[in-house]
Amino acid sequence: MNWSGLAAPARTPDAVVARLQAEVVTALQAPVLQEFLASLASAPGGMPPEAFAALLAEETVRWRDVAGGAGIERQ
């Protein structure tokens, strides 16, 4: 799975995060953007900030484990 996301600085006010998320969801509903994403074999998501944070945490653990298992060390 390939994904992309939008991040804001730590301690960004909840109201600002909520507004950004709402605007992104609105943009992802635009037919021109949906057509463009489909041309890339991609699909819009627009998950809530809490779900995206959970995904980032899961992916961090997954890829840290993969790198460690392959003997790749952080430099």
N, CA, C and O atoms as a CHARMM CRD file, in Angstrom:
* protein
*
  300
    1    1 MET  N      0.84100  -1.17300   0.00000 PROA 1      0.00000
    2    1 MET  CA     0.00000   0.00000   0.00000 PROA 1      0.00000
    3    1 MET  C      0.88500   1.23400   0.00000 PROA 1      0.00000
    4    1 MET  O      1.88300   1.30100   0.71700 PROA 1      0.00000
    5    2 ASN  N      0.52000   2.17100  -0.78200 PROA 2      0.00000
    6    2 ASN  CA     1.19100   3.45400  -0.83900 PROA 2      0.00000
    7    2 ASN  C      0.20700   4.50500  -0.34200 PROA 2      0.00000
    8    2 ASN  O     -0.97400   4.46400  -0.68500 PROA 2      0.00000
    9    3 TRP  N      0.67700   5.41800   0.44200 PROA 3      0.00000
   10    3 TRP  CA    -0.20400   6.46500   0.93700 PROA 3      0.00000
   11    3 TRP  C      0.54800   7.77700   1.02400 PROA 3      0.00000
   12    3 TRP  O      1.77900   7.79600   1.02800 PROA 3      0.00000
   13    4 SER  N     -0.17700   8.85500   1.09400 PROA 4      0.00000
   14    4 SER  CA     0.39900  10.16400   1.35400 PROA 4      0.00000
   15    4 SER  C     -0.48400  10.86200   2.37200 PROA 4      0.00000
   16    4 SER  O     -1.65000  10.50900   2.55300 PROA 4      0.00000
   17    5 GLY  N      0.07400  11.83000   3.01400 PROA 5      0.00000
   18    5 GLY  CA    -0.69400  12.53700   4.01700 PROA 5      0.00000
   19    5 GLY  C     -0.20500  13.95800   4.19000 PROA 5      0.00000
   20    5 GLY  O      0.82200  14.36200   3.64300 PROA 5      0.00000
   21    6 LEU  N     -0.95700  14.68800   4.95200 PROA 6      0.00000
   22    6 LEU  CA    -0.64900  16.07300   5.25100 PROA 6      0.00000
   23    6 LEU  C     -0.38700  16.16500   6.74400 PROA 6      0.00000
   24    6 LEU  O     -1.15800  15.63000   7.54100 PROA 6      0.00000
   25    7 ALA  N      0.67600  16.82600   7.12800 PROA 7      0.00000
   26    7 ALA  CA     1.01200  16.96900   8.54100 PROA 7      0.00000
   27    7 ALA  C      1.11900  18.44900   8.88800 PROA 7      0.00000
   28    7 ALA  O      1.44900  19.28700   8.04900 PROA 7      0.00000
   29    8 ALA  N      0.83100  18.73700  10.14000 PROA 8      0.00000
   30    8 ALA  CA     0.95600  20.10000  10.64900 PROA 8      0.00000
   31    8 ALA  C      1.95500  20.06900  11.80800 PROA 8      0.00000
   32    8 ALA  O      2.20000  19.00800  12.38200 PROA 8      0.00000
   33    9 PRO  N      2.52000  21.19500  12.14800 PROA 9      0.00000
   34    9 PRO  CA     3.46600  21.23400  13.26800 PROA 9      0.00000
   35    9 PRO  C      2.82100  20.77500  14.57600 PROA 9      0.00000
   36    9 PRO  O      1.61100  20.89900  14.76800 PROA 9      0.00000
   37   10 ALA  N      3.64500  20.25200  15.45500 PROA 10     0.00000
   38   10 ALA  CA     3.16300  19.86500  16.78200 PROA 10     0.00000
   39   10 ALA  C      2.48900  21.06200  17.44400 PROA 10     0.00000
   40   10 ALA  O      2.88000  22.21000  17.23400 PROA 10     0.00000
   41   11 ARG  N      1.49100  20.77500  18.23000 PROA 11     0.00000
   42   11 ARG  CA     0.73600  21.77500  18.98500 PROA 11     0.00000
   43   11 ARG  C     -0.07300  22.72700  18.11500 PROA 11     0.00000
   44   11 ARG  O     -0.47200  23.79600  18.57500 PROA 11     0.00000
   45   12 THR  N     -0.32300  22.34800  16.85000 PROA 12     0.00000
   46   12 THR  CA    -1.25300  23.13300  16.03800 PROA 12     0.00000
   47   12 THR  C     -2.62200  23.03400  16.69900 PROA 12     0.00000
   48   12 THR  O     -3.04600  21.93200  17.04900 PROA 12     0.00000
   49   13 PRO  N     -3.31900  24.13500  16.87800 PROA 13     0.00000
   50   13 PRO  CA    -4.61900  24.08500  17.54900 PROA 13     0.00000
   51   13 PRO  C     -5.58400  23.10900  16.86700 PROA 13     0.00000
   52   13 PRO  O     -5.61700  22.99500  15.64200 PROA 13     0.00000
   53   14 ASP  N     -6.36500  22.41300  17.69000 PROA 14     0.00000
   54   14 ASP  CA    -7.31700  21.42700  17.17300 PROA 14     0.00000
   55   14 ASP  C     -8.25100  22.02300  16.12800 PROA 14     0.00000
   56   14 ASP  O     -8.58400  21.36300  15.14400 PROA 14     0.00000
   57   15 ALA  N     -8.67600  23.26700  16.33700 PROA 15     0.00000
   58   15 ALA  CA    -9.58600  23.90200  15.38000 PROA 15     0.00000
   59   15 ALA  C     -8.93000  24.06100  14.01100 PROA 15     0.00000
   60   15 ALA  O     -9.59100  23.91200  12.98300 PROA 15     0.00000
   61   16 VAL  N     -7.65000  24.35800  13.99700 PROA 16     0.00000
   62   16 VAL  CA    -6.92200  24.51300  12.73400 PROA 16     0.00000
   63   16 VAL  C     -6.77300  23.15300  12.05600 PROA 16     0.00000
   64   16 VAL  O     -6.96700  23.04000  10.84500 PROA 16     0.00000
   65   17 VAL  N     -6.43300  22.12800  12.82400 PROA 17     0.00000
   66   17 VAL  CA    -6.31500  20.77500  12.27100 PROA 17     0.00000
   67   17 VAL  C     -7.66300  20.33300  11.69000 PROA 17     0.00000
   68   17 VAL  O     -7.71400  19.77600  10.59400 PROA 17     0.00000
   69   18 ALA  N     -8.73100  20.57600  12.41100 PROA 18     0.00000
   70   18 ALA  CA   -10.06700  20.19500  11.93700 PROA 18     0.00000
   71   18 ALA  C    -10.41400  20.92700  10.64700 PROA 18     0.00000
   72   18 ALA  O    -10.98900  20.33400   9.73500 PROA 18     0.00000
   73   19 ARG  N    -10.07300  22.19600  10.56300 PROA 19     0.00000
   74   19 ARG  CA   -10.36000  22.97100   9.34000 PROA 19     0.00000
   75   19 ARG  C     -9.54900  22.44900   8.16300 PROA 19     0.00000
   76   19 ARG  O    -10.07400  22.30200   7.06000 PROA 19     0.00000
   77   20 LEU  N     -8.26100  22.16600   8.39600 PROA 20     0.00000
   78   20 LEU  CA    -7.42000  21.61200   7.33000 PROA 20     0.00000
   79   20 LEU  C     -7.98100  20.28400   6.83200 PROA 20     0.00000
   80   20 LEU  O     -8.05200  20.04600   5.62600 PROA 20     0.00000
   81   21 GLN  N     -8.37900  19.42500   7.76400 PROA 21     0.00000
   82   21 GLN  CA    -8.91000  18.12100   7.38500 PROA 21     0.00000
   83   21 GLN  C    -10.19200  18.27500   6.59000 PROA 21     0.00000
   84   21 GLN  O    -10.38700  17.58000   5.59300 PROA 21     0.00000
   85   22 ALA  N    -11.06500  19.16900   7.01200 PROA 22     0.00000
   86   22 ALA  CA   -12.32300  19.39900   6.29700 PROA 22     0.00000
   87   22 ALA  C    -12.06300  19.91900   4.88400 PROA 22     0.00000
   88   22 ALA  O    -12.72400  19.49700   3.93600 PROA 22     0.00000
   89   23 GLU  N    -11.11400  20.82300   4.74200 PROA 23     0.00000
   90   23 GLU  CA   -10.80000  21.37700   3.42000 PROA 23     0.00000
   91   23 GLU  C    -10.17600  20.31700   2.50700 PROA 23     0.00000
   92   23 GLU  O    -10.45600  20.28500   1.30900 PROA 23     0.00000
   93   24 VAL  N     -9.34000  19.46100   3.06600 PROA 24     0.00000
   94   24 VAL  CA    -8.74800  18.38500   2.26800 PROA 24     0.00000
   95   24 VAL  C     -9.83400  17.41900   1.80000 PROA 24     0.00000
   96   24 VAL  O     -9.84800  17.01300   0.63800 PROA 24     0.00000
   97   25 VAL  N    -10.73400  17.05300   2.69700 PROA 25     0.00000
   98   25 VAL  CA   -11.83600  16.15400   2.31500 PROA 25     0.00000
   99   25 VAL  C    -12.66900  16.78200   1.20100 PROA 25     0.00000
  100   25 VAL  O    -13.06100  16.10200   0.25300 PROA 25     0.00000
  101   26 THR  N    -12.93700  18.07200   1.31900 PROA 26     0.00000
  102   26 THR  CA   -13.69400  18.77000   0.26700 PROA 26     0.00000
  103   26 THR  C    -12.94100  18.72800  -1.05600 PROA 26     0.00000
  104   26 THR  O    -13.52600  18.44600  -2.10300 PROA 26     0.00000
  105   27 ALA  N    -11.63800  19.01200  -1.00500 PROA 27     0.00000
  106   27 ALA  CA   -10.83700  18.98700  -2.23700 PROA 27     0.00000
  107   27 ALA  C    -10.81400  17.59600  -2.85800 PROA 27     0.00000
  108   27 ALA  O    -10.86900  17.45700  -4.08000 PROA 27     0.00000
  109   28 LEU  N    -10.73100  16.56500  -2.01700 PROA 28     0.00000
  110   28 LEU  CA   -10.67800  15.19300  -2.53400 PROA 28     0.00000
  111   28 LEU  C    -11.98000  14.76700  -3.20300 PROA 28     0.00000
  112   28 LEU  O    -12.00600  13.77700  -3.93400 PROA 28     0.00000
  113   29 GLN  N    -13.05300  15.50200  -2.95900 PROA 29     0.00000
  114   29 GLN  CA   -14.33600  15.19200  -3.59000 PROA 29     0.00000
  115   29 GLN  C    -14.49000  15.85200  -4.95500 PROA 29     0.00000
  116   29 GLN  O    -15.43700  15.55500  -5.68300 PROA 29     0.00000
  117   30 ALA  N    -13.57600  16.73700  -5.30500 PROA 30     0.00000
  118   30 ALA  CA   -13.64800  17.43200  -6.59400 PROA 30     0.00000
  119   30 ALA  C    -13.42700  16.43800  -7.72800 PROA 30     0.00000
  120   30 ALA  O    -12.45000  15.68900  -7.71300 PROA 30     0.00000
  121   31 PRO  N    -14.32600  16.42400  -8.71100 PROA 31     0.00000
  122   31 PRO  CA   -14.19300  15.47600  -9.82300 PROA 31     0.00000
  123   31 PRO  C    -12.83500  15.53200 -10.52000 PROA 31     0.00000
  124   31 PRO  O    -12.28900  14.49100 -10.88300 PROA 31     0.00000
  125   32 VAL  N    -12.28900  16.72000 -10.71100 PROA 32     0.00000
  126   32 VAL  CA   -11.00300  16.82000 -11.40900 PROA 32     0.00000
  127   32 VAL  C     -9.89800  16.13000 -10.60600 PROA 32     0.00000
  128   32 VAL  O     -9.02700  15.48100 -11.18500 PROA 32     0.00000
  129   33 LEU  N     -9.92800  16.26500  -9.29400 PROA 33     0.00000
  130   33 LEU  CA    -8.91600  15.60900  -8.46500 PROA 33     0.00000
  131   33 LEU  C     -9.15100  14.10300  -8.43200 PROA 33     0.00000
  132   33 LEU  O     -8.19300  13.33000  -8.46800 PROA 33     0.00000
  133   34 GLN  N    -10.39700  13.68000  -8.36500 PROA 34     0.00000
  134   34 GLN  CA   -10.68900  12.24800  -8.38400 PROA 34     0.00000
  135   34 GLN  C    -10.24100  11.61800  -9.70200 PROA 34     0.00000
  136   34 GLN  O     -9.70000  10.51200  -9.71100 PROA 34     0.00000
  137   35 GLU  N    -10.46200  12.31500 -10.80500 PROA 35     0.00000
  138   35 GLU  CA   -10.01000  11.81100 -12.10700 PROA 35     0.00000
  139   35 GLU  C     -8.48900  11.72400 -12.15800 PROA 35     0.00000
  140   35 GLU  O     -7.93700  10.74600 -12.66200 PROA 35     0.00000
  141   36 PHE  N     -7.81700  12.73900 -11.64100 PROA 36     0.00000
  142   36 PHE  CA    -6.36000  12.73300 -11.63400 PROA 36     0.00000
  143   36 PHE  C     -5.83000  11.57100 -10.79300 PROA 36     0.00000
  144   36 PHE  O     -4.93700  10.84400 -11.22900 PROA 36     0.00000
  145   37 LEU  N     -6.37000  11.39800  -9.60500 PROA 37     0.00000
  146   37 LEU  CA    -5.91900  10.29800  -8.74500 PROA 37     0.00000
  147   37 LEU  C     -6.19400   8.95100  -9.40200 PROA 37     0.00000
  148   37 LEU  O     -5.36400   8.04500  -9.32300 PROA 37     0.00000
  149   38 ALA  N     -7.33800   8.81000 -10.04300 PROA 38     0.00000
  150   38 ALA  CA    -7.66000   7.56000 -10.73800 PROA 38     0.00000
  151   38 ALA  C     -6.65300   7.29300 -11.85800 PROA 38     0.00000
  152   38 ALA  O     -6.30200   6.14100 -12.11200 PROA 38     0.00000
  153   39 SER  N     -6.18800   8.35200 -12.53000 PROA 39     0.00000
  154   39 SER  CA    -5.19600   8.17000 -13.60200 PROA 39     0.00000
  155   39 SER  C     -3.87200   7.65700 -13.05500 PROA 39     0.00000
  156   39 SER  O     -3.05800   7.11100 -13.79900 PROA 39     0.00000
  157   40 LEU  N     -3.65800   7.83200 -11.75600 PROA 40     0.00000
  158   40 LEU  CA    -2.44500   7.34400 -11.09300 PROA 40     0.00000
  159   40 LEU  C     -2.68800   6.01100 -10.38500 PROA 40     0.00000
  160   40 LEU  O     -1.84100   5.53300  -9.63000 PROA 40     0.00000
  161   41 ALA  N     -3.85400   5.42000 -10.63800 PROA 41     0.00000
  162   41 ALA  CA    -4.27000   4.18800  -9.95100 PROA 41     0.00000
  163   41 ALA  C     -4.29600   4.40500  -8.44200 PROA 41     0.00000
  164   41 ALA  O     -3.89600   3.53800  -7.66500 PROA 41     0.00000
  165   42 SER  N     -4.77200   5.57100  -8.04900 PROA 42     0.00000
  166   42 SER  CA    -4.84200   5.93500  -6.64700 PROA 42     0.00000
  167   42 SER  C     -6.28200   6.28900  -6.30300 PROA 42     0.00000
  168   42 SER  O     -7.10500   6.53800  -7.18400 PROA 42     0.00000
  169   43 ALA  N     -6.56600   6.30700  -5.02100 PROA 43     0.00000
  170   43 ALA  CA    -7.90900   6.65400  -4.56000 PROA 43     0.00000
  171   43 ALA  C     -7.79500   7.64600  -3.41300 PROA 43     0.00000
  172   43 ALA  O     -6.89700   7.52900  -2.58000 PROA 43     0.00000
  173   44 PRO  N     -8.70100   8.62600  -3.36200 PROA 44     0.00000
  174   44 PRO  CA    -8.65600   9.58200  -2.26800 PROA 44     0.00000
  175   44 PRO  C     -9.04400   8.93900  -0.94800 PROA 44     0.00000
  176   44 PRO  O     -9.87000   8.02700  -0.90700 PROA 44     0.00000
  177   45 GLY  N     -8.44900   9.41500   0.11300 PROA 45     0.00000
  178   45 GLY  CA    -8.75300   8.89300   1.44200 PROA 45     0.00000
  179   45 GLY  C     -9.44600   9.92300   2.29600 PROA 45     0.00000
  180   45 GLY  O    -10.67300   9.92500   2.39800 PROA 45     0.00000
  181   46 GLY  N     -8.68000  10.79800   2.90900 PROA 46     0.00000
  182   46 GLY  CA    -9.25900  11.82700   3.75100 PROA 46     0.00000
  183   46 GLY  C     -9.61500  11.35200   5.14200 PROA 46     0.00000
  184   46 GLY  O    -10.62100  11.78100   5.70800 PROA 46     0.00000
  185   47 MET  N     -8.78900  10.45800   5.70700 PROA 47     0.00000
  186   47 MET  CA    -9.10100   9.92800   7.04200 PROA 47     0.00000
  187   47 MET  C     -8.94700  11.01000   8.10700 PROA 47     0.00000
  188   47 MET  O     -8.19000  11.96500   7.93100 PROA 47     0.00000
  189   48 PRO  N     -9.67300  10.85100   9.21300 PROA 48     0.00000
  190   48 PRO  CA    -9.56400  11.81500  10.31600 PROA 48     0.00000
  191   48 PRO  C     -8.15300  11.83600  10.90500 PROA 48     0.00000
  192   48 PRO  O     -7.42400  10.84800  10.81200 PROA 48     0.00000
  193   49 PRO  N     -7.76900  12.96900  11.51400 PROA 49     0.00000
  194   49 PRO  CA    -6.42100  13.09000  12.06700 PROA 49     0.00000
  195   49 PRO  C     -6.04000  11.96700  13.03200 PROA 49     0.00000
  196   49 PRO  O     -4.90000  11.50400  13.01700 PROA 49     0.00000
  197   50 GLU  N     -6.97000  11.52800  13.86300 PROA 50     0.00000
  198   50 GLU  CA    -6.65800  10.46700  14.82800 PROA 50     0.00000
  199   50 GLU  C     -6.32600   9.15800  14.10400 PROA 50     0.00000
  200   50 GLU  O     -5.41400   8.43900  14.50900 PROA 50     0.00000
  201   51 ALA  N     -7.05700   8.85500  13.04800 PROA 51     0.00000
  202   51 ALA  CA    -6.80400   7.63300  12.28300 PROA 51     0.00000
  203   51 ALA  C     -5.46900   7.73100  11.55200 PROA 51     0.00000
  204   51 ALA  O     -4.74100   6.74300  11.45900 PROA 51     0.00000
  205   52 PHE  N     -5.14300   8.91100  11.03500 PROA 52     0.00000
  206   52 PHE  CA    -3.86300   9.08700  10.35100 PROA 52     0.00000
  207   52 PHE  C     -2.70500   8.95400  11.33800 PROA 52     0.00000
  208   52 PHE  O     -1.67900   8.35400  11.01600 PROA 52     0.00000
  209   53 ALA  N     -2.86600   9.50900  12.53600 PROA 53     0.00000
  210   53 ALA  CA    -1.83700   9.37000  13.56400 PROA 53     0.00000
  211   53 ALA  C     -1.61900   7.90100  13.91400 PROA 53     0.00000
  212   53 ALA  O     -0.48300   7.46700  14.10800 PROA 53     0.00000
  213   54 ALA  N     -2.70900   7.13400  13.99600 PROA 54     0.00000
  214   54 ALA  CA    -2.59100   5.70200  14.28400 PROA 54     0.00000
  215   54 ALA  C     -1.87500   4.98500  13.14200 PROA 54     0.00000
  216   54 ALA  O     -1.03500   4.11900  13.38600 PROA 54     0.00000
  217   55 LEU  N     -2.20100   5.33800  11.89700 PROA 55     0.00000
  218   55 LEU  CA    -1.53000   4.73600  10.74200 PROA 55     0.00000
  219   55 LEU  C     -0.02800   5.03400  10.78000 PROA 55     0.00000
  220   55 LEU  O      0.78900   4.14400  10.54700 PROA 55     0.00000
  221   56 LEU  N      0.32700   6.27400  11.07300 PROA 56     0.00000
  222   56 LEU  CA     1.74800   6.63200  11.15800 PROA 56     0.00000
  223   56 LEU  C      2.45600   5.82700  12.23900 PROA 56     0.00000
  224   56 LEU  O      3.58000   5.36500  12.03700 PROA 56     0.00000
  225   57 ALA  N      1.80700   5.65800  13.37700 PROA 57     0.00000
  226   57 ALA  CA     2.41400   4.87700  14.46300 PROA 57     0.00000
  227   57 ALA  C      2.61200   3.42400  14.03400 PROA 57     0.00000
  228   57 ALA  O      3.66500   2.84100  14.29300 PROA 57     0.00000
  229   58 GLU  N      1.60700   2.83800  13.38000 PROA 58     0.00000
  230   58 GLU  CA     1.71600   1.45100  12.90600 PROA 58     0.00000
  231   58 GLU  C      2.81500   1.30800  11.86500 PROA 58     0.00000
  232   58 GLU  O      3.61000   0.36900  11.92100 PROA 58     0.00000
  233   59 GLU  N      2.86300   2.23600  10.91800 PROA 59     0.00000
  234   59 GLU  CA     3.87500   2.17100   9.86000 PROA 59     0.00000
  235   59 GLU  C      5.27900   2.35000  10.43700 PROA 59     0.00000
  236   59 GLU  O      6.22200   1.70500   9.97800 PROA 59     0.00000
  237   60 THR  N      5.42500   3.21000  11.43000 PROA 60     0.00000
  238   60 THR  CA     6.73600   3.40700  12.06200 PROA 60     0.00000
  239   60 THR  C      7.23100   2.10700  12.67600 PROA 60     0.00000
  240   60 THR  O      8.38600   1.72700  12.48500 PROA 60     0.00000
  241   61 VAL  N      6.36700   1.43100  13.40700 PROA 61     0.00000
  242   61 VAL  CA     6.75500   0.15800  14.02900 PROA 61     0.00000
  243   61 VAL  C      7.06300  -0.87300  12.95200 PROA 61     0.00000
  244   61 VAL  O      8.07500  -1.57000  13.02600 PROA 61     0.00000
  245   62 ARG  N      6.18900  -0.97100  11.94800 PROA 62     0.00000
  246   62 ARG  CA     6.37100  -1.96900  10.88400 PROA 62     0.00000
  247   62 ARG  C      7.71900  -1.79500  10.20200 PROA 62     0.00000
  248   62 ARG  O      8.47800  -2.75600  10.07400 PROA 62     0.00000
  249   63 TRP  N      8.02100  -0.59300   9.76800 PROA 63     0.00000
  250   63 TRP  CA     9.24300  -0.39400   8.99300 PROA 63     0.00000
  251   63 TRP  C     10.48800  -0.37400   9.85700 PROA 63     0.00000
  252   63 TRP  O     11.57700  -0.67200   9.36600 PROA 63     0.00000
  253   64 ARG  N     10.35900  -0.03200  11.13200 PROA 64     0.00000
  254   64 ARG  CA    11.49600  -0.16300  12.04400 PROA 64     0.00000
  255   64 ARG  C     11.83000  -1.63900  12.20700 PROA 64     0.00000
  256   64 ARG  O     13.00200  -2.01500  12.21500 PROA 64     0.00000
  257   65 ASP  N     10.79400  -2.48400  12.33800 PROA 65     0.00000
  258   65 ASP  CA    11.00700  -3.93100  12.46400 PROA 65     0.00000
  259   65 ASP  C     11.61500  -4.52200  11.19200 PROA 65     0.00000
  260   65 ASP  O     12.51300  -5.36100  11.26000 PROA 65     0.00000
  261   66 VAL  N     11.12600  -4.08500  10.04300 PROA 66     0.00000
  262   66 VAL  CA    11.66500  -4.57000   8.76600 PROA 66     0.00000
  263   66 VAL  C     13.14000  -4.18300   8.64800 PROA 66     0.00000
  264   66 VAL  O     13.98300  -5.01500   8.31100 PROA 66     0.00000
  265   67 ALA  N     13.44100  -2.92400   8.92700 PROA 67     0.00000
  266   67 ALA  CA    14.83100  -2.46400   8.83100 PROA 67     0.00000
  267   67 ALA  C     15.72600  -3.21800   9.81500 PROA 67     0.00000
  268   67 ALA  O     16.83100  -3.63300   9.46400 PROA 67     0.00000
  269   68 GLY  N     15.25000  -3.39100  11.03700 PROA 68     0.00000
  270   68 GLY  CA    16.04000  -4.12500  12.03400 PROA 68     0.00000
  271   68 GLY  C     16.26800  -5.54800  11.63200 PROA 68     0.00000
  272   68 GLY  O     17.36700  -6.07300  11.81200 PROA 68     0.00000
  273   69 GLY  N     15.24800  -6.19700  11.08700 PROA 69     0.00000
  274   69 GLY  CA    15.36800  -7.59000  10.64700 PROA 69     0.00000
  275   69 GLY  C     16.31800  -7.74600   9.47700 PROA 69     0.00000
  276   69 GLY  O     16.90000  -8.81100   9.26900 PROA 69     0.00000
  277   70 ALA  N     16.47000  -6.67100   8.71400 PROA 70     0.00000
  278   70 ALA  CA    17.38700  -6.71000   7.57000 PROA 70     0.00000
  279   70 ALA  C     18.78800  -6.22600   7.94600 PROA 70     0.00000
  280   70 ALA  O     19.67900  -6.15500   7.10100 PROA 70     0.00000
  281   71 GLY  N     18.96600  -5.89600   9.21800 PROA 71     0.00000
  282   71 GLY  CA    20.27300  -5.42500   9.66000 PROA 71     0.00000
  283   71 GLY  C     20.57900  -3.98700   9.28500 PROA 71     0.00000
  284   71 GLY  O     21.73700  -3.56800   9.31400 PROA 71     0.00000
  285   72 ILE  N     19.55300  -3.23100   8.93300 PROA 72     0.00000
  286   72 ILE  CA    19.75100  -1.82200   8.56900 PROA 72     0.00000
  287   72 ILE  C     19.69400  -1.00600   9.85900 PROA 72     0.00000
  288   72 ILE  O     18.74400  -1.10800  10.63500 PROA 72     0.00000
  289   73 GLU  N     20.72200  -0.20100  10.06700 PROA 73     0.00000
  290   73 GLU  CA    20.80300   0.60300  11.27600 PROA 73     0.00000
  291   73 GLU  C     20.74500   2.07500  10.94000 PROA 73     0.00000
  292   73 GLU  O     21.21700   2.50500   9.88800 PROA 73     0.00000
  293   74 ARG  N     20.16500   2.83800  11.83600 PROA 74     0.00000
  294   74 ARG  CA    20.08900   4.28400  11.67100 PROA 74     0.00000
  295   74 ARG  C     21.47300   4.87900  11.89700 PROA 74     0.00000
  296   74 ARG  O     22.18200   4.48700  12.82300 PROA 74     0.00000
  297   75 GLN  N     21.84600   5.81100  11.06100 PROA 75     0.00000
  298   75 GLN  CA    23.16100   6.44700  11.20200 PROA 75     0.00000
  299   75 GLN  C     23.03500   7.87600  11.59200 PROA 75     0.00000
  300   75 GLN  O     24.04300   8.56300  11.75500 PROA 75     0.00000
